[in-house]
């Protein structure tokens, strides 16, 4: 791992230590590299909606967290400019979801990232596309 990658990982770890929402949801960062992140989350009963399936907002949140880690590739604070999600399969409490975010392109202050969310069997649950913009702040 290069020094630059180590610096990014350190910055992302600091960002995630302050991310109270992801911590409250039990998210675990499995992989953290420039332009790539893998985050998992076990679905709890309190994460389901009135149909007893995983609340779509929480699937989005998992994907958004992986996106945030992947797009913060250097010491510049990078945030979402927009995102879209397509839900492909419902899940229930007890299942583990894993979001893998991958950089597609980054140019100037903007970037495009795809996030695939799968269940513990590798079945597609959702596809998320995030658009990032870098701020003038540093981590």
C-alpha positions as CSV (number, residue, x, y, z in Angstrom):
1,X,0.0,0.0,0.0
2,X,1.4,3.4,-0.9
3,X,1.7,6.3,1.5
4,X,-1.1,8.1,-0.3
5,X,-3.4,5.1,0.2
6,X,-2.4,4.9,3.8
7,X,-3.2,8.6,4.3
8,X,-6.7,8.2,2.6
9,X,-7.4,5.1,4.8
10,X,-6.4,7.1,7.9
11,X,-8.6,10.0,6.9
12,X,-11.6,7.7,6.1
13,X,-11.1,6.0,9.5
14,X,-11.3,9.4,11.2
15,X,-14.4,10.2,9.2
16,X,-16.1,6.9,10.1
17,X,-15.2,7.3,13.8
18,X,-17.3,10.5,13.7
19,X,-20.1,8.9,11.7
20,X,-22.7,8.2,14.4
21,X,-25.4,7.2,12.0
22,X,-23.4,4.4,10.4
23,X,-22.2,3.3,13.9
24,X,-25.8,3.2,15.2
25,X,-26.8,1.0,12.3
26,X,-23.9,-1.4,13.0
27,X,-22.1,-0.9,9.7
28,X,-18.7,-2.5,9.4
29,X,-16.1,-1.2,6.9
30,X,-14.6,-4.3,5.3
31,X,-12.4,-2.6,2.7
32,X,-11.2,1.0,2.4
33,X,-9.0,2.0,-0.6
34,X,-8.9,5.0,-2.8
35,X,-11.9,4.7,-5.2
36,X,-13.1,1.5,-3.6
37,X,-15.0,0.6,-0.4
38,X,-16.9,-2.4,1.0
39,X,-19.3,-1.9,3.9
40,X,-21.6,-4.5,5.5
41,X,-24.6,-4.3,7.8
42,X,-26.7,-7.0,9.5
43,X,-30.4,-6.1,9.2
44,X,-32.1,-5.9,12.6
45,X,-35.9,-6.0,13.3
46,X,-35.9,-2.3,13.9
47,X,-34.6,-1.8,10.3
48,X,-37.7,-3.2,8.7
49,X,-40.8,-1.4,7.5
50,X,-44.5,-2.2,7.9
51,X,-44.2,-5.1,5.5
52,X,-41.4,-6.6,7.6
53,X,-38.8,-6.1,4.8
54,X,-35.7,-4.0,5.1
55,X,-36.6,-0.3,4.9
56,X,-35.4,1.1,1.5
57,X,-33.9,4.2,3.2
58,X,-31.6,2.0,5.2
59,X,-30.4,0.1,2.0
60,X,-29.8,3.6,0.6
61,X,-27.9,4.6,3.7
62,X,-25.6,1.5,3.5
63,X,-24.8,2.3,-0.2
64,X,-24.3,6.0,0.6
65,X,-21.8,5.1,3.4
66,X,-19.7,3.0,1.0
67,X,-19.9,5.8,-1.6
68,X,-18.7,8.3,1.0
69,X,-15.7,6.2,1.8
70,X,-14.8,5.5,-1.8
71,X,-15.1,9.1,-3.0
72,X,-12.9,10.6,-0.2
73,X,-9.8,9.6,-2.1
74,X,-7.5,12.3,-0.8
75,X,-7.4,14.9,2.0
76,X,-10.1,17.0,0.3
77,X,-13.6,16.7,1.8
78,X,-15.8,15.2,-0.9
79,X,-19.6,15.0,-0.5
80,X,-22.6,13.8,-2.5
81,X,-23.9,16.0,-5.3
82,X,-26.7,13.5,-6.0
83,X,-27.5,9.8,-6.0
84,X,-30.0,7.4,-7.4
85,X,-30.9,3.9,-6.3
86,X,-32.8,1.0,-7.9
87,X,-34.2,-1.7,-5.6
88,X,-34.0,-5.2,-7.0
89,X,-34.8,-7.6,-4.2
90,X,-36.3,-7.2,-0.7
91,X,-34.5,-8.6,2.4
92,X,-35.6,-9.2,6.0
93,X,-34.2,-9.1,9.5
94,X,-31.3,-11.4,10.1
95,X,-29.8,-11.0,6.6
96,X,-26.5,-9.3,6.0
97,X,-26.2,-6.7,3.3
98,X,-22.8,-5.7,1.7
99,X,-22.3,-2.6,-0.4
100,X,-19.3,-2.4,-2.7
101,X,-18.6,1.1,-4.1
102,X,-16.3,1.6,-7.1
103,X,-15.1,4.8,-8.8
104,X,-16.1,5.0,-12.4
105,X,-14.6,8.3,-13.2
106,X,-13.2,11.4,-11.4
107,X,-12.4,14.6,-13.1
108,X,-11.6,18.0,-11.5
109,X,-14.0,18.4,-8.5
110,X,-16.5,15.8,-9.6
111,X,-16.7,12.0,-9.6
112,X,-19.1,9.2,-10.5
113,X,-19.3,6.0,-8.3
114,X,-21.4,2.8,-8.6
115,X,-22.4,0.9,-5.6
116,X,-23.8,-2.7,-5.7
117,X,-25.6,-4.0,-2.6
118,X,-25.9,-7.7,-2.3
119,X,-27.3,-10.1,0.4
120,X,-25.3,-12.8,2.1
121,X,-25.8,-15.1,-0.9
122,X,-24.4,-12.6,-3.3
123,X,-27.9,-11.8,-4.8
124,X,-28.3,-8.3,-6.0
125,X,-30.5,-6.2,-3.7
126,X,-29.9,-2.7,-5.1
127,X,-27.8,-0.7,-7.5
128,X,-26.8,2.9,-6.5
129,X,-25.1,5.6,-8.6
130,X,-23.5,8.5,-6.7
131,X,-22.2,11.8,-8.0
132,X,-19.6,13.5,-5.9
133,X,-18.2,17.0,-5.6
134,X,-15.1,18.0,-3.8
135,X,-15.2,21.0,-1.5
136,X,-12.5,23.5,-0.6
137,X,-12.1,21.9,2.9
138,X,-9.5,19.4,3.9
139,X,-9.9,16.5,6.2
